[in-house]
Amino acid sequence: MKPMSWLRRIAAVALLTSLVGCGAMMAQNPSGNYRPVNAVSDNPEARLLLKGADVTAYFTEGKYLQGNPQFRSSYEGVDFRFASAQTKALFDQEPAKYLPQYGGYCANGLVYGIPWGGDANTFKLIDGKLYVFGGQGSKDAFELDEKTNLALADKYWTEEVKGSNSHLQRLKRMVFRVPHYKSGDELAKLVAAAKAKP
């Protein structure tokens, strides 16, 4: 790649990172062992995971449910909301069982070492674990080769992302892309081709 294109890419990602702001950096990078996380600051919670989605509902109801600020818990410096006192109690008994993989970031983004996105409405349970995606397109792309993509996401989470600063990791992997990187357009074409097969 030409040196100038590297500089442009670094400048663009740095600008994007600065626009995200300090609040997001603080929310996504708690001090506990479960980090970084797909979290926002929403008074009174400083690090609200998945904008308050009830993480137990994916397992008990098989669907996304928005949590209620009345029912809150904290685990490893991350804040959670629940739809009811019962689902809060389930989480409080066994929090690790209900935690989304990769801190709630898009599992397909983690295939490329990028902790970004993650829409609470788009998810999948795989072997009793919760995986969140950045939308249906990301989920479809991940499912093209679920076994390989799961192995890649696990590898990058374990070797690079877990315990790191989400914004610095994002910057690193937007500039220095993994060898198998595919753009959103490339993935969309692969998904369309797979769906077109009889």
C-alpha positions in Angstrom: 0.0 0.0 0.0 1.2 3.5 -0.8 2.5 5.5 2.2 0.0 8.2 1.7 -2.9 5.8 1.9 -1.6 4.6 5.2 -1.5 8.1 6.5 -5.0 8.8 5.3 -6.3 5.7 6.9 -4.6 6.5 10.2 -5.9 10.1 10.2 -9.4 9.0 9.4 -9.5 6.4 12.2 -7.9 8.8 14.6 -10.5 11.4 13.7 -13.3 8.9 14.2 -11.9 7.8 17.5 -11.7 11.4 18.8 -15.3 12.0 17.6 -16.5 9.0 19.7 -15.4 10.9 22.7 -14.1 10.3 26.2 -17.5 9.0 27.5 -17.6 6.0 25.1 -13.9 5.2 25.9 -14.7 5.2 29.6 -17.9 3.2 29.2 -16.3 0.5 27.0 -13.2 0.0 29.0 -14.1 -0.9 32.7 -11.4 -1.9 35.2 -12.7 -5.5 35.7 -11.8 -8.7 33.9 -14.8 -8.5 31.5 -13.5 -5.9 29.1 -13.7 -4.3 26.7 -17.4 -4.2 26.5 -20.1 -2.8 24.1 -21.4 -0.4 26.7 -22.8 3.2 26.9 -23.1 5.6 29.8 -26.8 6.0 30.7 -27.4 7.7 34.1 -27.1 6.2 36.6 -25.1 3.4 35.0 -21.6 4.4 33.8 -21.1 1.2 31.7 -24.5 -0.1 30.6 -24.0 -3.3 28.5 -25.9 -3.5 25.2 -27.9 -0.3 26.0 -29.7 -2.2 28.8 -30.8 -5.4 27.0 -31.7 -8.2 29.5 -28.9 -10.7 28.9 -30.8 -13.5 30.6 -33.8 -13.2 28.2 -31.8 -14.6 25.3 -31.5 -17.9 27.2 -34.8 -18.0 29.0 -37.1 -16.5 26.3 -35.0 -17.0 23.2 -35.4 -13.3 22.3 -34.2 -9.8 22.9 -35.9 -8.0 25.8 -35.1 -4.5 26.9 -34.2 -4.3 30.6 -35.9 -2.0 33.1 -33.8 0.6 35.0 -35.7 -0.6 38.1 -33.9 -4.0 38.0 -30.1 -3.5 37.9 -26.9 -5.4 38.7 -23.2 -4.8 38.3 -20.6 -7.4 37.4 -16.9 -6.8 36.9 -17.5 -3.1 36.7 -20.2 -3.5 34.0 -23.8 -2.5 34.5 -26.8 -4.6 33.5 -30.5 -4.1 33.3 -33.2 -6.8 33.5 -36.9 -7.1 32.5 -37.9 -8.4 35.9 -36.8 -9.2 39.4 -36.7 -12.9 38.3 -34.3 -12.4 35.5 -32.1 -10.2 37.7 -32.0 -13.0 40.3 -31.0 -15.5 37.6 -28.1 -13.3 36.5 -27.0 -12.6 40.1 -26.8 -16.3 40.8 -24.6 -17.1 37.8 -23.5 -13.9 36.0 -20.8 -15.6 33.8 -23.4 -17.9 32.3 -25.3 -15.0 30.7 -22.4 -12.7 29.5 -22.3 -12.1 25.8 -19.1 -13.4 24.2 -16.6 -10.8 23.1 -17.9 -8.2 25.5 -21.1 -7.9 23.5 -19.3 -6.6 20.4 -20.3 -7.9 17.0 -18.9 -11.5 16.6 -18.3 -10.9 12.9 -16.2 -7.8 13.7 -14.1 -10.0 16.0 -13.3 -12.3 13.1 -11.1 -9.3 11.9 -9.9 -8.4 15.4 -12.2 -5.3 15.5 -14.3 -4.8 18.7 -17.0 -2.7 17.2 -20.8 -2.6 16.9 -23.2 -5.2 18.3 -27.0 -4.8 18.0 -28.9 -6.4 20.9 -31.6 -7.4 18.5 -29.3 -9.6 16.4 -27.9 -12.6 18.2 -27.4 -16.3 18.2 -26.8 -18.9 20.9 -24.1 -21.3 20.0 -23.2 -24.2 22.3 -24.9 -22.4 25.2 -23.1 -19.1 24.7 -24.5 -15.7 23.5 -23.1 -14.1 20.4 -24.2 -10.6 19.3 -24.0 -9.2 15.8 -23.9 -5.7 14.2 -27.1 -6.5 12.2 -28.5 -9.3 10.1 -25.9 -8.8 7.4 -23.1 -9.4 9.9 -24.8 -12.5 11.2 -25.4 -13.8 7.7 -21.7 -13.3 6.9 -20.6 -15.0 10.1 -22.8 -18.0 9.3 -21.2 -18.5 5.9 -18.5 -20.5 7.7 -19.5 -20.4 11.3 -16.9 -22.9 12.5 -14.0 -21.0 11.0 -15.3 -17.6 11.9 -15.9 -18.7 15.5 -12.3 -20.0 15.7 -11.0 -16.7 14.3 -13.1 -14.5 16.6 -12.0 -16.6 19.6 -8.4 -16.3 18.5 -8.5 -12.5 18.1 -10.5 -12.0 21.3 -8.0 -14.1 23.3 -4.8 -12.9 21.7 -5.5 -9.2 21.1 -8.8 -7.8 22.3 -9.6 -9.2 25.8 -8.3 -6.8 28.4 -7.2 -4.2 25.9 -8.5 -0.7 25.2 -11.3 -1.1 22.6 -10.5 2.2 20.9 -6.8 1.4 20.5 -7.5 -2.1 19.3 -10.0 -0.8 16.7 -7.5 1.8 15.5 -4.8 -0.9 15.2 -7.0 -3.3 13.2 -8.5 -0.6 11.0 -5.0 0.4 9.9 -3.2 -3.0 10.1 -5.9 -5.3 8.8 -5.8 -9.1 9.2 -4.8 -11.0 6.1 -8.3 -12.4 5.6 -10.0 -9.0 5.9 -13.2 -8.5 3.9 -15.1 -5.2 3.5 -18.8 -4.9 4.2 -19.4 -4.9 0.5 -17.4 -8.0 -0.1 -19.2 -9.8 2.7 -22.6 -8.7 1.3 -21.7 -10.1 -2.1 -20.7 -13.4 -0.6 -23.9 -13.6 1.4 -26.0 -12.8 -1.7 -24.2 -15.4 -3.7 -24.7 -18.0 -0.9 -28.4 -17.2 -0.7 -28.8 -17.4 -4.5 -27.6 -21.0 -4.6 -30.4 -23.5 -5.0 
